[in-house]
Amino acid sequence: MRSVYAGWLVSLVLLTLATAGFTREPAAEIKKLSFAHTTLENGLEIYSIEDHSSPTVAVQVWYHVGSKDDPDHRSGFAHLFEHMMFKGNEHLSPDTFDELTENVGGENNAFTAPDVTVYHEVVPSNYLEPILWAEAERMSALALNDTNFKSERDVVKEEYRQRIAANPYGEFSLAVEQKSFAVHPYKRPGIGNIAELDASQLPEVKAFHSIFYRPDNATLIVVGDFTPSDLERWANKYFGAVARPTTKIPRVSVTEPPRTED
């Protein structure tokens, strides 16, 4: 045992001597992120970064509503509505976003988190205007009919079966969320609950859109190859036309009590 300790000690001394002459390089300075910020009259916040290094542009619309805002006994509602936002309206077909992105080498998708639901696209920069138009369209109106509702509800239920029911550790991930919070709605399963999804009705979906999907509850982010004057003009033209509701946006006011035991 002594020989082992002696070996460790010799190695440590040699390592110390070998590195004694080196000095630490100062950390590289991180440049401050430069961005523009404005707010439209209807309350929509816009953040943008102009970058002409690539002839592309990324667009994101963040709605400040997530799984924590699901109605009582309707877990998965925000997730369900993420799907509904791709069903179009009288001016948008269900394929519009794919046509505006994938058909020109771009991409589009969305995700639901506890606090937000985000829709995002990356396209060639000359497609920025139609993307802004399409995002404003689905903010203002959707094809919220029974056929679309039941179709997307079935899709969300199938996601639950694949990601949770058929996954050996699927239930574990839900249990972690539920055990991490006692009363706060963060404990709700964001993916949903099949029984509660089955009980949901179309009028509830319409109410969810009118309550949360509004310009004063959203943030538009644009980064890439664009001209600020064009962005300002198009944002006002399309998003500025979306009316700001007079109703108050409900916010979660639950306070999680201090954890005093395991």
C-alpha positions in Angstrom: 0.0 0.0 0.0 2.9 2.4 0.8 4.4 1.9 -2.7 1.0 2.9 -4.2 0.8 6.1 -2.0 4.5 6.9 -2.9 3.7 6.5 -6.6 0.7 8.9 -6.3 2.8 11.4 -4.5 5.6 11.3 -7.1 3.1 11.7 -9.9 1.5 14.7 -8.1 4.9 16.4 -7.6 5.9 15.9 -11.3 2.5 17.2 -12.5 2.9 20.3 -10.3 6.4 21.0 -11.6 5.3 20.4 -15.2 2.5 23.0 -15.0 4.3 25.5 -12.7 5.5 27.6 -15.7 2.1 28.0 -17.3 -0.1 31.0 -16.8 -3.8 31.1 -17.3 -4.9 32.8 -20.4 -7.5 35.5 -19.7 -11.0 34.4 -20.6 -12.2 35.6 -24.0 -14.5 38.6 -23.9 -18.1 37.8 -24.7 -19.5 40.5 -26.9 -22.7 42.0 -25.6 -25.7 40.9 -27.7 -27.1 43.8 -29.7 -30.8 43.7 -30.5 -33.7 46.0 -31.3 -36.9 46.1 -29.3 -40.2 47.7 -29.9 -43.9 47.2 -28.9 -46.8 47.6 -31.2 -49.9 49.6 -30.2 -51.8 46.3 -29.6 -49.2 45.1 -27.1 -47.1 42.7 -29.3 -43.4 42.9 -28.3 -40.8 42.5 -31.1 -37.2 41.6 -30.6 -34.9 41.5 -33.6 -31.2 41.0 -34.5 -30.0 42.0 -37.9 -27.4 39.5 -39.2 -26.5 39.3 -42.9 -23.9 36.5 -42.6 -26.4 34.1 -44.2 -29.3 34.8 -46.6 -31.8 33.3 -44.2 -34.0 34.5 -41.4 -35.4 32.8 -38.3 -38.8 33.7 -36.9 -40.3 32.8 -33.6 -43.6 33.7 -32.0 -43.7 33.1 -28.2 -47.2 32.9 -26.6 -47.0 33.3 -22.9 -49.2 30.4 -22.2 -48.1 26.9 -21.4 -49.1 23.7 -19.6 -49.4 25.4 -16.3 -52.3 27.4 -17.8 -54.3 24.4 -18.8 -57.9 24.6 -17.4 -58.7 22.5 -14.4 -59.3 18.9 -15.3 -58.0 19.6 -18.9 -54.3 18.8 -18.7 -52.7 18.8 -22.1 -54.9 21.7 -23.4 -52.0 24.0 -24.3 -50.3 21.0 -26.1 -53.5 20.3 -27.9 -53.8 23.9 -29.0 -50.3 23.9 -30.3 -51.5 21.3 -32.8 -54.7 23.2 -33.6 -52.6 26.2 -34.6 -51.5 24.3 -37.7 -55.0 23.7 -39.0 -55.3 27.0 -40.8 -58.3 29.3 -41.4 -60.2 30.8 -44.3 -56.9 32.3 -45.7 -54.5 29.5 -44.5 -54.6 25.9 -45.5 -53.3 23.2 -43.1 -50.3 22.9 -45.5 -49.4 26.7 -45.7 -46.6 26.6 -43.2 -45.0 23.6 -44.9 -45.3 25.2 -48.3 -43.8 28.5 -47.1 -40.8 26.7 -45.4 -40.0 23.2 -46.4 -40.8 23.8 -50.1 -38.1 26.5 -50.2 -35.5 24.6 -48.1 -36.6 25.9 -44.7 -38.3 24.3 -41.7 -41.1 25.0 -39.2 -42.2 23.5 -35.9 -43.6 24.3 -32.5 -43.2 23.2 -28.8 -45.2 23.5 -25.6 -43.4 24.2 -22.3 -44.8 24.9 -18.8 -44.8 28.7 -19.3 -44.8 29.2 -23.1 -45.9 27.8 -26.4 -43.5 28.6 -29.3 -43.9 28.5 -33.1 -40.8 28.9 -35.1 -39.6 28.9 -38.7 -36.3 29.3 -40.6 -36.6 30.4 -44.3 -34.7 32.2 -47.0 -34.8 35.8 -46.2 -37.1 36.7 -49.1 -39.8 34.6 -47.4 -39.9 36.7 -44.3 -42.9 38.7 -45.3 -45.2 35.7 -46.1 -44.1 34.1 -42.8 -45.1 37.2 -40.8 -48.4 37.3 -42.7 -49.1 33.6 -41.9 -48.2 33.9 -38.2 -50.4 37.0 -37.8 -53.2 35.1 -39.6 -53.3 32.3 -37.2 -53.0 34.6 -34.2 -56.1 36.4 -35.3 -58.3 33.5 -36.4 -58.3 29.7 -36.7 -60.4 27.1 -38.3 -61.8 25.9 -34.9 -64.3 23.3 -36.0 -65.3 20.0 -34.6 -63.5 18.0 -37.3 -60.2 19.7 -36.8 -60.6 19.5 -33.0 -61.3 15.7 -32.9 -58.5 15.0 -35.4 -55.8 16.8 -33.4 -57.1 15.5 -30.1 -56.5 12.0 -31.5 -53.0 13.0 -32.6 -52.2 14.2 -29.1 -53.6 11.0 -27.5 -51.4 8.9 -29.8 -48.4 11.0 -28.7 -49.2 10.1 -25.1 -49.4 6.4 -26.0 -46.1 6.4 -27.8 -44.1 8.7 -25.4 -45.6 7.6 -22.1 -47.8 4.5 -22.2 -45.4 2.5 -24.5 -42.2 3.9 -22.9 -40.8 1.8 -20.0 -39.9 5.0 -18.2 -42.7 7.2 -19.5 -44.7 7.1 -16.3 -41.6 7.9 -14.3 -41.1 11.3 -16.1 -44.7 12.2 -15.2 -44.2 11.1 -11.6 -41.1 13.4 -11.3 -43.2 16.4 -12.3 -46.1 15.5 -10.0 -43.9 14.8 -7.0 -41.8 18.0 -7.5 -44.8 20.3 -6.8 -47.5 20.0 -4.2 -50.0 22.6 -5.4 -48.5 24.6 -8.3 -49.9 23.7 -11.8 -46.3 22.9 -12.9 -47.2 19.4 -11.6 -49.7 18.9 -14.5 -48.5 16.6 -17.3 -47.8 18.8 -20.2 -48.4 16.1 -22.7 -51.9 15.6 -21.4 -54.2 13.0 -19.9 -56.3 10.8 -22.2 -59.4 10.8 -20.0 -59.3 14.6 -19.6 -58.6 15.1 -23.4 -61.6 12.9 -24.1 -63.8 15.0 -21.9 -62.8 18.3 -23.6 -65.2 20.1 -25.9 -64.8 22.4 -28.9 -66.2 25.5 -27.0 -63.4 25.1 -24.5 -60.9 25.2 -27.3 -62.4 28.4 -28.8 -62.3 30.0 -25.3 -58.6 29.1 -24.9 -57.7 30.8 -28.1 -59.6 34.0 -27.3 -58.1 34.2 -23.8 -54.4 33.5 -24.5 -53.7 33.8 -28.3 -53.6 37.6 -28.6 -50.9 40.2 -29.5 -50.5 41.5 -25.9 -49.7 38.0 -24.7 -47.1 37.3 -27.4 -43.5 38.1 -28.4 -42.2 38.1 -32.0 -38.5 37.3 -32.5 -36.8 37.8 -35.8 -33.1 37.1 -36.4 -31.1 37.1 -39.6 -30.9 38.7 -43.1 -33.6 41.5 -43.1 -33.8 45.2 -43.3 -35.2 46.8 -40.1 -37.4 49.2 -42.1 -39.0 46.2 -43.9 -39.6 44.3 -40.6 -41.2 47.4 -39.0 -43.5 47.9 -42.0 -44.5 44.2 -42.3 -45.0 43.8 -38.5 -47.3 46.8 -38.4 -49.1 45.7 -41.6 -49.9 42.2 -40.5 -49.6 41.9 -36.7 -50.7 45.5 -36.1 -54.0 44.7 -37.6 -54.7 42.0 -34.9 -57.1 43.5 -32.4 -56.1 43.7 -28.7 -58.9 42.2 -26.6 -60.2 44.2 -23.6 -60.4 41.2 -21.4 -57.7 40.6 -18.8 -55.3 37.7 -19.3 -55.5 35.3 -16.3 -52.3 34.5 -14.6 -51.4 31.7 -12.3 -51.2 33.1 -8.7 -50.6 29.9 -6.8 -47.7 29.9 -4.4 -45.8 26.7 -3.9 -45.4 26.1 -0.1 -41.9 25.5 1.2 -40.9 21.8 1.2 -40.3 20.6 4.7 -40.1 16.9 4.1 -39.2 14.4 1.5 
